[in-house]
Amino acid sequence: MQDKQLLEGIISDYYNSVEDSFFYRRRNLWKVRTTALLFVLAILFFMLNILPILPVFVDDYLVWIFEQIKANFDIGIDEFSFWIKWALGTILSAILLAIMFFPFKFWDIREKKRFVKSSNLDFCYAYTLRKELKSYLINENNSHLENISEYFHKTFSHLILTPFYKKRGDSDVQVPIYELRDKLLNKYSWLEFNQESSDLIDAFKSIGSKIERRIYHKTELEMVVPFVDILTLYEFSFVKPHLKNSQKKELKEQRLSYLKEIQKELNKLSNYEGANENDRTKKSKIKSVVKFFVGLYSSSNILIMFLCWLITLTIIFVASSILVLQKVSIEVDSTILIGLLSAPFLGAITLTATIYSKNKK
């Protein structure tokens, strides 16, 4: 395919121009999410004070701050009233909100200015996969293989996953094109796919046994490179759809040709049967169990998600608080008890609301 010449030309130049922002995003995305979460928590804390919920339902709310102020300043107020609680809570939560706003805004601006566009991520993963594979084949340095499975799955998913979802446990997962085809054909006997599209979908179905297994076992990688080359071209056609190739055709018009080339490369390969398939199966089962439990914390069922976070936060918070209280020899009164019980509850509500709203987007 003549378009492969683009890989060493304009596509390589384009990737070099965004590589730093791509890896900057990978390194710092967790900071964006963490500061956003802390800012949301600060907003929630501010709302609970200004409404006022915490000053009403917690008897000795922030009394320790009032005692410190009274001991160090002559304020002329002796009675710890509701209005004092409300004022202290509002001021304290406003200060925390202001403090949390600055790192949130800092990383929000960084995300807009220095992160690679999310629409370019699939291409970046594909080209990085290609680059690491070729580098390994040249110098045999295993460091190039550390993230190839992740890079492959990012681009592989864009190729075969449809915008339709199915239930798997308590989470929703996207349906692969070949699985959707089989379900449609089983349900609607009058529905037909032409031979060209059926062959292409069958080729996609073989990616797991022909490409993914070779990448997983990090062997016969030279046989994977032609597939990855064309996949990179296909992904770049979404980045620069109006760019013209040497035949003066726009790349977006070449997508079907790229897919057919992918099909040809897949048809050349045989299924890979690794020597340690039993070990791989065991690891896959362990991974599935771990994935199931992790999935509970982002379940589409909001009640299950809330209970999981509540139980986890209660165990962590109460256990650590008891250790601290024993260490400093503080007696547990009603205020401390209410705090111990309400903190995990509020944390679970906040995390559940944040994750649930994000999943819905």
Secondary structure, 3 states (H helix, E strand, C coil): CHHHHHHHCHHHHHHHHHHHHHHHHHHHHHHHHHHHHHHHHHHHHHHHHHCCCHHHHCCCCCHHHHHHHHHHCCCCCCCCCHHHHHHHHHHHHHHHHHHHHHHHHHHHHHHHHHCCCHHHHHHHHHHHHHHHHHHHHHHCCHHHHCCHHHHHHHHHHHHHEEEEEEEECCEEEEEEHHHHHHHHHHHCCCCCCCHHHHHHHHHHHCHHHHHHHHHHHCCCHHHCHHHHHHHHHHHHHHHCCCCECCCCCEHHHHHHHHHHHHHHHHHHCCCCCCCCHHHHHHHHHHHHHHHHHHHHCCCCCHHHHHHHHHHHHHHHHHHHHHHHHHHHCCCCCHHHHHHHHHHHHHHHHHHHHHHHHHHHC
